[in-house]
Amino acid sequence: MASESLAAIVAATSGVLFDFDGPVCDVFAGYPAPGVARELASMLAQIDATTGERAFETDDPMEVLRLAPRVGEDAVRRIEEVLTSAEVAAVKAAGAPVAGAVDSLRAAHVSGRRVAIVSNNSSACVKEFLALHDLDRFVHQVIGRAPNRPALMKPSPFSLERAAKELGVRASTCTLIGDSTTDIEAAARAGSMAIGFANKPGKEASLVAAGARTIVTAMATVAEALLTPPLAR
């Protein structure tokens, strides 16, 4: 288990980077991801049967998008367009933010830290959800996936490096809160800190192995820690 103090990590944090799907929103709670993945896989299969067959093996729409470059740029654009539309529809049906997420965003903001959402989901769906729940007032930047460039999704550090630059803080003083190993790996590659959000049993070990500095099982824990202002630099 990661043993570094949550308080120490937060004290050293100037920029708080929230992954979206997991820490803030359960994106496909009301619009199941497997159905979206099948739709996207069917699109790929119409263009290239072999890649389509691979795509049908996953129920994760993001993994289908990662396969699209094997077929070509036009396939990537088509998958991106349909996936983005599905994500926007999904967040409208997703329900309330994850427990503790609103308090975490508010605490990060009022503590004087810079705040960004850094997501493999589209910027369009993130912004839609934030606006629906009046959370955009707490967020300085939204960095969604780079359109038509799935190779730049986490675990690539691209979105974290961009977030740090746009927030005007050093990547080394940013902390990402994420629930997947790709989040934690991206933070490590960007030279940032990472808090693993183990929102399901059995996640702790994989998040620690990926490089999480510490683990939380509730976003309310993050909110409480963020109420303390960062150390002066």
N, C-alpha and C positions, 0 to 999 in steps of 0.2 A: 504494500500500500504506500502511495506517495505520502511523505511525512512533512513536507514543508508547510509552514504555517500559512493559512489562508490570509490572516491579518497582515503578515509580512509581504505577501505577494501583492495584495491590494494596496498597501502603503507605498509600494514601489511603482504603482500603475498610474500613468497619466492618461492613457487612452484605453477605454474599455471597448472591446470588440465582441459583439454577441453573434454567435451563429444564430440562424433564424429557425430552421425546422428542428425543434427539440427544446432549446432553451426559451424560445419566445412563443412559437406557434406549432401546434401539431397539424402541419399543413394539410395532410390528406385524411384527416379524421372523418370528414363528412363526404369525401369524394375519393374513394379508395385508390391508392397508388397502383395496385396490380392491374386494375382496369385500364388506367392510363398507359401503363407499360405495354399491355397487350395491343392497345391501339397503335402505339408508336412502333412496336415490333411488326405489326401488320403492314405498316407503311414501308418499313425497311425491306420486308420480305417481297413486296411488289417490285422493288428495284433490284434486290440481290437476294436470292433464296438462301444462300449459305449464311450471310450475315443475319438475315431475318431469323433463321433457325437458332443462331446463337442468342439473338435478342429475346426469343421466346423462353429462354432458360432463366430469365430474371424477372422479378416482380417490381424492380426499382426503375422508375422512368429515367433517372439520372444515368444508370448504367446503359440503358438503350441509347441515350444521347452520346455517351462515350464511344459506342460502337459505330455511330453514324459516319465518322470520317473514313472508315474503311470503304464506304460506298461512294463517297464523293462530297464535294462542297454543296451541291444542290440538295442532297439528302440531309446534310447538317442543317441547312436553312429551313427545310420543311419540318424536320423534327423539332427544331428550336421554336418555330412559330406555333406548332400545335401544342408543344409542352408548355410554353408560356401561357397560352390561352387556358389550358387545363389548370395551371397553377393559380391563375387569377380567379377562376371559378371555384377552385378548391378552398382558397382562403376565405372566400365569402361564406362557405359552408362549414368552416373549421370550428366555429364556436369561439368561446372566450380564449384569451391568451393563457399560456401555461401558468399554473399556480406559481406565484412569486415573481413572474416576469415583469409585470407592471411596476412592482415595488423596486425591482432591480434596476430597471431603466430609469425610473425616477431618482433613485438614490445615486446612481452613477452621474446623472445630470446635475443634481443639486449639490453634489460634492465638489463640483468644479472641474470634473474630468471631462475629456472629450469622448464622445460616444458614437459608435458606428455599428451598423448591422453588416456583417460580412458573410455572404451566403452563396451556396451553389444554386439556390433558387434564383429566379429572375428578379431583377430590381422592380419590375412592374408588380409582381405579386406581393413583395415585401412592402412596397409603398401603399398598395391597396389595403393591406391588413393594418398597417400602422394608422392610416387615415380612418379606417372603420372604427378603430378603438381609441382614437385620439391620443396616439402614442408618438406621433411624428414630432411633437413638441419637445420630446426628450432625446431625440436622435439627430446628431449633426450631419451624418453621412450614411447613405445606403449604398453598399457596394455589392451588387448582385453578380451573377456569372457574366463573363464577357460574352456578348451575343456571338453565336456561331464559332466559338473557340472553346470547345469542351476541354481541351488539354490544359486550359488555364484554371479549371475548377480545382478547389482543394482536393488533394494535398499539395497542389502547386501553391507557392507562397504569394502569387501574383496579387490576389485580392487583399491580403493583409498588408502587403507593401504599399499598395495603392491607398488603402485606408489610412495608414500611418502618414503618408505624404499629404493626403487631403485634410487630415485632422491637424496637421502641423506639429506632430510629435514624433519622437524617434521610435522605430519599431521595437527597440529593446525595452522601451517603457510601456509598451502595449501588452495587454493581457486578453487572450481570446477565451471565451467561455463556450465550450462545445461538447457535444454528446457523442461524437464519432471519432474513430482513430484518424480519419483524414483531416479533421479539424486540428487535432493535436499535432499531427505530422506537419501540417502547413505552418502552424505557429513556430515549430522548431526550425523549419527551413527559413522562416522570415526573421529568426533571431528574437522572437517574442516569447512571452510567458503564456502558459495555458492552464486553465482550470478545467478539469474533466467533470462533466455533468453526467453522473451515472443514473439516468432516469429509468433504467430497467435493471433487474437483478442480473448479476454476472458481468456487468460492463466494467467494473472497477479495474480488474487485472489488465484488460486490453488497453484501457485509457492510460494507465500508469506505464505499461510497456511502450506505448507510443510517445511518452515523454511528458505527460501531465504532471505539473508541479504539485498539485493536490487534487482531491476529489470531493465533490459535494453531491448529495443525493436530493437536494431540494433547492430551488432557486431562491427561496426565502433566506437561505443561509448566505447566498451571495448578496442579497439586498441588505442584510444586516451589516455585513462586512464593508460594503461600499458607503455606508453612512459616514465613515471616517474619511476626512480629506486626505489626499495624497501628501507624502512628505515633500517639503519644499526642496527645490533643486536649483 
